[in-house]
């Protein structure tokens, strides 16, 4: 019973924090709310009996990636987001808003239908051992997925260099 309550608490925190990330005008608040969302996701991973994934969620995302985001926001010195001069509804027009509403409803119906038709998959203990074993994850990461791992590190390096170049002041 306590696990169900904890699930709903973590899920609510993750959803509310994620929605508030998008709605903030100050980018610093968005970064901090994203860290809260990542923390709630780590709590959900703990409830799913995936402690390694929870720890990597905290270390990689809430630690490294969010520090990088915070560094970029502070480096670019973006104090606030400026509102658009034309409201979104006016920019799309009435026909565009109708299309957006119809597509949103269609997406919702499709999601409910897909989840309803999803066959129940039996959970095997072998699958849990392969996911939660640090040795198996490390071997898989550095053998089968080594190229993707290296490309990701190069992508992050290019993003950091790009942020520094964009923030450089011309004298």
SVG drawing of the C-alpha trace seen along z (x, -y; Angstrom):
<svg xmlns="http://www.w3.org/2000/svg" viewBox="-12 -46 50 62">
<polyline fill="none" stroke="black" stroke-width="0.4" points="0.0,0.0 2.8,-2.4 4.5,-1.7 1.4,-2.7 1.2,-5.9 4.9,-6.6 4.3,-5.9 1.6,-8.4 3.6,-11.0 6.7,-10.6 4.5,-10.5 2.7,-13.7 6.0,-15.5 7.5,-14.4 4.4,-15.5 3.9,-18.8 7.6,-19.7 7.8,-18.8 4.8,-21.0 6.2,-23.9 9.5,-23.6 7.8,-24.6 5.7,-27.4 8.5,-29.3 9.7,-32.6 13.0,-32.5 15.3,-29.8 17.0,-29.3 13.6,-28.2 13.1,-25.8 16.5,-24.2 15.8,-23.8 12.3,-22.3 13.9,-19.9 16.2,-18.7 13.2,-18.1 11.6,-16.1 14.7,-14.0 14.7,-13.3 11.1,-12.1 12.0,-9.8 14.8,-8.4 12.3,-7.7 10.1,-5.9 13.1,-3.8 13.7,-2.8 10.1,-1.7 10.6,0.4 13.5,2.2 16.1,0.6 18.5,-1.1 21.4,-1.3 19.1,-3.2 18.0,-5.5 21.6,-6.3 22.6,-6.9 19.6,-9.1 20.8,-11.3 24.5,-11.3 24.2,-11.7 21.1,-13.8 20.5,-15.7 24.3,-16.0 26.2,-16.4 23.6,-17.4 21.8,-19.8 25.1,-21.4 25.8,-21.8 22.4,-23.4 22.9,-25.7 26.4,-26.7 25.0,-27.5 22.1,-29.5 24.5,-31.5 27.0,-31.9 24.5,-33.2 23.0,-35.5 19.4,-35.1 17.5,-36.8 13.9,-36.2 12.0,-34.9 10.4,-37.6 6.7,-37.1 5.8,-36.7 4.3,-39.8 1.5,-37.8 -0.5,-35.3 -0.3,-31.7 -4.0,-31.5 -3.8,-34.6 -0.7,-33.2 -2.4,-29.9 -5.8,-31.3 -9.1,-29.6 -8.5,-26.8 -5.1,-26.1 -6.5,-25.9 -9.2,-23.5 -6.6,-21.3 -4.4,-21.4 -7.4,-20.4 -8.4,-17.5 -4.8,-16.2 -4.5,-16.4 -7.7,-14.4 -6.6,-11.9 -3.2,-11.5 -5.0,-10.9 -7.4,-8.3 -4.5,-6.6 -2.5,-6.5 -5.4,-5.0 -6.1,-2.5 -2.4,-1.4 -2.2,-1.0 -5.5,0.9 -4.3,3.4 -0.9,3.8 -0.5,7.5 0.7,8.3 4.3,9.4 5.5,11.8 8.4,10.4 11.3,12.8 13.9,12.8 16.7,13.1 15.7,9.8 15.8,8.1 19.3,9.5 20.6,8.4 19.3,4.8 20.3,4.4 23.7,5.9 26.4,3.2 28.8,5.7 26.4,6.6 25.5,3.0 29.2,2.0 30.1,4.9 27.2,4.1 27.9,0.4 31.6,0.7 31.3,3.6 28.0,3.6 27.2,-0.1 30.7,-1.6 30.2,-3.6 26.9,-5.2 28.7,-6.0 31.6,-7.8 29.3,-9.7 27.3,-10.9 30.4,-12.2 31.5,-14.0 28.0,-15.5 28.2,-16.9 31.6,-18.3 30.5,-20.0 27.5,-21.5 29.8,-22.9 32.1,-24.4 29.1,-25.9 27.8,-27.5 31.1,-29.1 31.4,-30.4 27.8,-31.8 28.4,-33.5 31.7,-35.0 31.6,-38.8 33.0,-40.6 35.5,-43.3"/>
</svg>
